[in-house]
Structures are given as structure tokens and as C-alpha cells.
Amino acid sequence: MTTLVGDATIVGIGQTEYSRAAGRSETQLAAEAIVAALADAGLTSDDVDGLVSYTIDPVEETELVRALGTPEIGWSSRVPYGGGGSQGVLLHAAAAVLSGAAEVVVAYRAIKARSGSRFGAAQTVARPTSSHSGTTAMQWCAPYGVLTPASWMSLNAVRYMHASGATSVDFGRAVVQMRAYAATNPNAHFYERPITLDDHQASRWVAEPAIRLFDCCLETDGAAALVVTRAASAPGASPPVVIAAASASGLFEEEIASNHYRPDLSFMDGSAVLARRLFDETGISRDELDVALIYDAFSPMLLLQLEALGFCERGEARHFIADGNLSPTGSLPCNTNGGLIGEGYIHGLNLTLEAVRQLRGTATNQIRDARTALVTASRTGVILRRG
Amino acid sequence: MSDVGPTRPAPVVTEDSAVFWDAARAGRLVAQRCRSCGRLHHPPRPMCPACHSIELEAHELSGNGTVYSYALLHYPQNPAFTYPVVAALVDLDEGVRMLSNLVGVEPERVAIGMEVEVTFEPTKDDGVVPLFRPRGQRS
């Protein structure tokens, strides 16, 4: 067994507004989301003794503690791989509380991807070490004008199209579903703005022939936070959500937003390892899932993950989506908040908050009687259960 | 139109990557080779991941390869480049993969499986980068 299982529990969630210009620092955004999550849990900053985030988050732990007034921190860590590590924060938090290294761990991410350092900007400055931002491999991309996450991942996506026969129309069907969920989520950037497949096909190319503008996640300002304790030891009123399984994989030659040097780019083998750990090694069945939140930084990656996670055979994700399986009445309601494409991009952690809301029964697009949820970000993931 | 010209930024050369970029400046396409086990590695790294030797050297490649994947990059745009940028992953005949640009080919004719060969282009700040063009074509 290499997968963490136990009774670590999410007892609080909090967020700021998701916007295009927060008008305040990432550290302040993080502190606001954490205070909201602690209030949701019935706890205070005095109770916190652990902090977890992931790479590229600009918030310095020391500055955050200075804002929160937390008297004593016994555990702090960061998960590598940027957004691909986003669900690893729950593995770290659960490991801390189950081992006794900490009692109340806060997992958080603050970002100003729109008004601050834009994630999609075409910057040629290559930072070879970049203080643990995990972008070392980008030094091999910058001299070639391959400057953005969309451009990095388009190379994987085009190979996937070659291998599977998937086209931009197939990616568009996934986007139309994400936007339909976002259209009824007031917290979403694209609230009340659904699109048709024709709208998708009319959006301009970012990286031809794989990624159009509407295939891309949003650059968003905001913060999200979760509070994790052992069992339901917090006095909050919200129903607890148990971290039933958690894993963070990482494979040879994997990079932060691509895996250009792994042999077969038409398959996301980091997600296949994750699926083995979350399902095969725990005995939890895919059939038990009521809802899934899957990291949709770019729509082609959603198809690659559906295949690698074992929800359909290789090359079959386009049919799986066309058959309506991701819809509210499908076999795998997926990204019910609108995903990173429709709700916003808090670097993946907003997906985790949506999973908790679904299991509490408080989601905007509530899946009836949702008891088990999967949240993944390519190589990190969790299975959550209503407590 | 795919020739991006002299505005291209120079590569970042580090202690670990110099083996590749120093050779490029001399007009040679190389992969890092482990003197102990003979394996080729790209991008270069400070230790052979197969045998942990730190005896690593530059090994000259034929410069011939095939396009493993590609993309025509339209947006966003940086003034250092001409758009669309033709990005490609090239599988070299010796078994290593490199990210580069394709030149000497109309973007709409680029395809997976296309046979290509190396060519070199100067960058700003006296750097040189290997690029690839359809094989057998005069520059």
C-alpha cells in the first residue's frame, strides 16, 4: 500500500471572491481565505499549527503567519509541480494530522494570475532555477518562443489528437459542458454565459490545431483554503468531509506543465499511476464516485486524464464526453462548478472547494445525494467522502 | 516567414546545460552521453540517472530526426518572434527528443512524421540555437 488512507477530515473551507483584479496582495488574499475557512470550521488562527501550499504560490509562510498571528507552527510544506501538485496539499495535510506532527493544518493557494504575473503572458525571461517554482525545464522552451502553459501543453495535445483521432470539436464538447455548469454558478467568471459548439469553433487559435481561446482556463485573482484535522475534532457546524484516499505521484522526466521527454505523450501516465494508487490500492471503485473534479487547465488535458484515470479506454474520451457522461445526469458529473475553464483558476484549489460543497450538499449545481468525490490534478489527487 | 530572425532571445546557459549550448555555438548538435554506460540524455543533467556516473560528455548527433509533435503558436505574441511560431518536438535518430522550431516549411504543411535535419541560427547576445528544417532542403 502506497496510498494514504485514514480519517483525516476537511472541517472548513474558505475563499475570497474570484476576480480579474483583486487590488490587494496574494498574502492578504491567502490570509482572508484562511480566516474564512477557520471560521467555517469553528476554529481560530490560534488553533493552526500546520501550513501547506504548492509551488509557484508567491506567499511566504513567514509573512502569512505574521498576518494570521498564529503563535506556533509545527508543520509546513509545499508540493512540487505547481497546479499539478494542487491536490497534493491534502496528502500533506492528512499525513501531518494522522502522524501527529500537527493537529490543525491549513491548505491554501493565493494567486493573482490576471492582475499580477499573468500565467498566459508570453515572457521570454527563462528562470533556470526560479526559487522552487518548478519551471526549470522552461529554459529549453523560451529560446523557441514556447512561452506559455498553453504552448507547452499543445505539443502533448497534438500528439494525442494524432493517436486518438480527437479533434478541436471533441475538445469543444468538453468546453460547452464546463461552460454550462459555470452558467448556473454565481461564483463563476462565466456565470450566465454558456456557449455553443459553434461559439467554441469560432474562438481564435492559441495553439493550432489543438487549443483555441475557449479551451483555456481563466487567469484569475483570488485565494482558496481548507482546514484539515484528525477525525471531526473541530466544532464547526458544517458536515465533515473525510479524505478517504490521497496520493501525489511524480514520474521520471515529468515536468510542471508538460512531459515533453517522456516516451508517449498521447497518454498521461502520471494520472494512470494516480488512478492505481487511489482505486486499485484502496479497493475504492470508480463506480462509487458521484462527482469528479478534474484539472482542466486546457480542455485536451481533460480527455487525456479521463483515459489515464480509467474512466474510458485510450482514445475513447471523445465518445465518453459526446455521450453526455460529464453532465449532471451522466455517469461522471464532472467539474460541476464550471471547472478552471468556467469558474476560474485558483491554480486548481477551487476544484477542491467545489468537491467539499458537493459532499456537504451546498453546491450551486448540486448532484443529488453526492457521497463520494474525486479531485485530481494530473498527478495528485484525493477521494473525498461525506463524513 | 518561419525564420524568427535575430531578435530571438539567447538560451539560458547553466552549469548543467552548458554542454548543449556550448556545442550549438560551435555549430554542433550534441546530446549528453554517459561515459560509463553510454546512454544519451536530453536535456542534459548533472548525473547519469541510469548509473549515477558524473563522467558525462558531449556526443555529436547526426542532426537527422522526425517530427514527434508540433503546434502553430498564434497567441499571445512576443515581439522577439514571428507568428505563427512553429514549435516542434523532434525525435533524433539517436533516440533523444528535442524541443525546437521548424523553419523552411510553410506552417500548414507541417506534419507529424516529417523528416527533418538540423540547422543553426544566431540569437541575441551571441547565442546560437539548433533549429530543424525539412531534410534534404537547401538553406
Chai-1 contact restraints between the chains, C-beta under 6 A:
chainA,res_idxA,chainB,res_idxB,connection_type,confidence,min_distance_angstrom,max_distance_angstrom,comment,restraint_id
A,A122,B,P76,contact,1.0,0.0,6.0,A-B,restraint_1
A,A122,B,N78,contact,1.0,0.0,6.0,A-B,restraint_2
A,T124,B,P9,contact,1.0,0.0,6.0,A-B,restraint_3
A,T124,B,N78,contact,1.0,0.0,6.0,A-B,restraint_4
A,T124,B,A80,contact,1.0,0.0,6.0,A-B,restraint_5
A,A126,B,V12,contact,1.0,0.0,6.0,A-B,restraint_6
A,P128,B,V12,contact,1.0,0.0,6.0,A-B,restraint_7
A,P128,B,T14,contact,1.0,0.0,6.0,A-B,restraint_8
A,Q139,B,V12,contact,1.0,0.0,6.0,A-B,restraint_9
A,W140,B,P43,contact,1.0,0.0,6.0,A-B,restraint_10
A,W140,B,L99,contact,1.0,0.0,6.0,A-B,restraint_11
A,P143,B,P9,contact,1.0,0.0,6.0,A-B,restraint_12
A,P143,B,P11,contact,1.0,0.0,6.0,A-B,restraint_13
A,P143,B,V129,contact,1.0,0.0,6.0,A-B,restraint_14
A,Y144,B,S100,contact,1.0,0.0,6.0,A-B,restraint_15
A,Y144,B,N101,contact,1.0,0.0,6.0,A-B,restraint_16
A,G145,B,F81,contact,1.0,0.0,6.0,A-B,restraint_17
A,G145,B,V85,contact,1.0,0.0,6.0,A-B,restraint_18
A,V146,B,A87,contact,1.0,0.0,6.0,A-B,restraint_19
A,S151,B,L73,contact,1.0,0.0,6.0,A-B,restraint_20
A,S154,B,A71,contact,1.0,0.0,6.0,A-B,restraint_21
A,L155,B,S69,contact,1.0,0.0,6.0,A-B,restraint_22
A,L155,B,A71,contact,1.0,0.0,6.0,A-B,restraint_23
A,L155,B,L89,contact,1.0,0.0,6.0,A-B,restraint_24
A,V158,B,S69,contact,1.0,0.0,6.0,A-B,restraint_25
A,V158,B,A71,contact,1.0,0.0,6.0,A-B,restraint_26
A,R159,B,S69,contact,1.0,0.0,6.0,A-B,restraint_27
A,H162,B,I112,contact,1.0,0.0,6.0,A-B,restraint_28
A,W205,B,H74,contact,1.0,0.0,6.0,A-B,restraint_29
A,V206,B,Y75,contact,1.0,0.0,6.0,A-B,restraint_30
A,A207,B,A71,contact,1.0,0.0,6.0,A-B,restraint_31
A,A207,B,L73,contact,1.0,0.0,6.0,A-B,restraint_32
A,E208,B,L72,contact,1.0,0.0,6.0,A-B,restraint_33
A,H260,B,L89,contact,1.0,0.0,6.0,A-B,restraint_34
A,H260,B,L99,contact,1.0,0.0,6.0,A-B,restraint_35
A,Y261,B,R97,contact,1.0,0.0,6.0,A-B,restraint_36
